[in-house]
């Protein structure tokens, strides 16, 4: 069996600990993170793109699923029907590209927005609508926009 990417689930806020453990053991690990400008200036400035998840590249036939299953602060590999689910390489590449794109833009997508800016909604039930950016919602990664229907 060949090496594949697998999603590894971590205990809350333990992604960095697991990331270091996996790197120290010599495995390739992808831990996507973004720089953010939190509402609270004392909050963390770098946050995981997928809180609670990392991606590890390994040949499970060679190293065994238990290598990651019983790692401290890990809750194990993401499984479907009792089998670890491989993450396609193209999906990992797409995530890397997206994280790099956001980082190149300076961090969070809505960092540069100010109240009154016009925005285009690109996803969801209001896709295609224009809205007016109102504010970031404190304590979350969401924003409030105004729509005229």
ZASE-940211 format. One line per field, with one value per residue (C-alpha): residue in three letters; y, z, x; residue number from 1. Coordinates in steps of 0.001 Angstrom, whole numbers, plus 500000, padded with zeros to 6 digits. Each point is the difference from the previous one (the first is absolute). Example, Ala and Ser with C-alpha at 12.3 -4.5 7.8 and 13.67 -1.06 7.14 Angstrom:
% ZASE-940211
resn [Ala	Ser]
c2 [495500	503440]
c3 [507800	499340]
c1 [512300	501370]
resi [1	2]
//
This chain:
% ZASE-940211
resn [Unk	Unk	Unk	Unk	Unk	Unk	Unk	Unk	Unk	Unk	Unk	Unk	Unk	Unk	Unk	Unk	Unk	Unk	Unk	Unk	Unk	Unk	Unk	Unk	Unk	Unk	Unk	Unk	Unk	Unk	Unk	Unk	Unk	Unk	Unk	Unk	Unk	Unk	Unk	Unk	Unk	Unk	Unk	Unk	Unk	Unk	Unk	Unk	Unk	Unk	Unk	Unk	Unk	Unk	Unk	Unk	Unk	Unk	Unk	Unk	Unk	Unk	Unk	Unk	Unk	Unk	Unk	Unk	Unk	Unk	Unk	Unk	Unk	Unk	Unk	Unk	Unk	Unk	Unk	Unk	Unk	Unk	Unk	Unk	Unk	Unk	Unk	Unk	Unk	Unk	Unk	Unk	Unk	Unk	Unk	Unk	Unk	Unk	Unk	Unk	Unk	Unk	Unk	Unk	Unk	Unk	Unk	Unk	Unk	Unk	Unk	Unk	Unk	Unk	Unk	Unk	Unk	Unk	Unk	Unk	Unk	Unk	Unk	Unk	Unk	Unk	Unk	Unk	Unk	Unk	Unk	Unk	Unk	Unk	Unk	Unk	Unk	Unk	Unk	Unk	Unk	Unk	Unk	Unk	Unk	Unk	Unk	Unk	Unk]
c2 [500000	503509	503082	502158	503097	499381	502420	499741	501270	501698	500919	503642	502503	497267	500175	501628	497412	497143	501817	500142	496348	498789	502128	498738	496409	500792	499938	502612	502015	502835	502333	502858	503233	503587	503326	501780	503361	499070	502450	499391	501131	497447	497075	497693	501567	496692	497538	496589	500016	496793	500122	496540	498483	499466	497982	497327	498264	496378	496406	498448	496473	500775	502116	498831	502000	499785	502316	502866	498488	499925	503124	502334	502714	498144	498460	498027	499989	500882	496675	498915	496514	499254	500782	503113	502343	501078	503660	500452	501801	502535	501012	500561	502075	502045	500668	501029	502362	501537	500553	501561	502214	501257	500504	501931	502263	500796	497573	499708	500854	502672	501666	502927	500611	502960	500775	501121	498085	498192	496247	497212	496805	497063	496954	498816	500856	503697	499274	502775	502685	503227	500954	502711	498962	501108	498485	496993	498089	499938	496652	498244	499807	501407	503339	501837	501288	501980	498767	501740	497361]
c3 [500000	499230	502179	500128	501801	502975	502181	503657	502623	503070	503373	500205	499578	499922	496265	500467	502590	497647	497046	501874	501103	496455	498585	502728	498992	496420	498281	497556	501546	498629	502602	498144	502001	499326	501457	501435	501559	502873	501545	503343	499554	502591	498062	497858	496752	498151	499849	498385	496650	501132	503810	501446	496825	498435	496973	500206	497078	500757	498837	502591	498865	501018	503148	501218	500848	503716	499445	499730	501813	503402	499678	503007	499336	496918	499646	496959	496245	498335	499176	497900	500614	502273	497271	499997	497246	497605	498984	496258	499073	497884	503061	502065	497116	499823	503754	499778	497121	501850	503191	497963	498162	503258	501523	496928	500366	503547	502077	500461	496947	501774	501801	497584	500024	501731	500774	496874	497482	497265	499854	497676	501579	498217	501819	501623	499509	499348	497377	497414	502247	500822	503657	502207	502543	503452	502604	501220	502645	503199	501138	496680	496434	498585	498694	499877	496616	498958	497095	498065	498644]
c1 [500000	501205	500071	496876	498797	497705	498054	500987	497567	501440	498637	498870	502842	502674	500748	503404	501099	499091	501588	503318	499740	499387	502832	502351	499165	501028	496610	498795	497188	497884	498530	498266	499881	498978	501029	496980	499324	497703	497556	501742	503642	501198	498539	502145	501196	500363	497123	499565	498188	498263	499800	500578	501498	503416	501030	502683	501725	500802	499836	497688	500932	503564	499552	496593	496922	500817	502997	497533	497008	501696	502129	499552	497387	498725	496568	501169	499762	496715	498316	497057	498687	502957	502543	502215	498847	502748	499891	500660	503227	498084	497969	503163	501406	496787	500100	503669	499181	497074	502006	502841	497490	498504	503464	501184	496957	501132	497967	496291	497988	497956	502934	500065	496258	498448	496383	498155	502158	498085	500641	498881	498603	501629	498604	496805	496341	500759	502667	500179	498498	501789	500069	501434	502614	498838	502358	501934	498107	502127	501333	499531	501219	496776	498834	496700	498839	496944	497874	497279	497620]
resi [1	2	3	4	5	6	7	8	9	10	11	12	13	14	15	16	17	18	19	20	21	22	23	24	25	26	27	28	29	30	31	32	33	34	35	36	37	38	39	40	41	42	43	44	45	46	47	48	49	50	51	52	53	54	55	56	57	58	59	60	61	62	63	64	65	66	67	68	69	70	71	72	73	74	75	76	77	78	79	80	81	82	83	84	85	86	87	88	89	90	91	92	93	94	95	96	97	98	99	100	101	102	103	104	105	106	107	108	109	110	111	112	113	114	115	116	117	118	119	120	121	122	123	124	125	126	127	128	129	130	131	132	133	134	135	136	137	138	139	140	141	142	143	144	145	146	147	148	149]
//
